[in-house]
Amino acid sequence: MFQYLKNSYNELVHKVTWPSFEQLAGSTKVVLVASVIFSLVVLAMDLVFETLMNGIYSLLG
């Protein structure tokens, strides 16, 4: 167990490359924009479906 922890620590410190602040900020902006676009698409689909269902219900009674 001790060897595993030692190897894990060694890998995190010496082998893992961490992103810079600029890379992290850029990735965050991409995720934020993609999330907003996705939520707008879902909103549009919801409004179309709601309108369609209201039309069907008004025709049926």
Secondary structure, 3 states (H helix, E strand, C coil): CHHHHHHHHHHHHHCCCCCCHHHHHHHHHHHHHHHHHHHHHHHHHHHHHHHHHHHHHHHHC
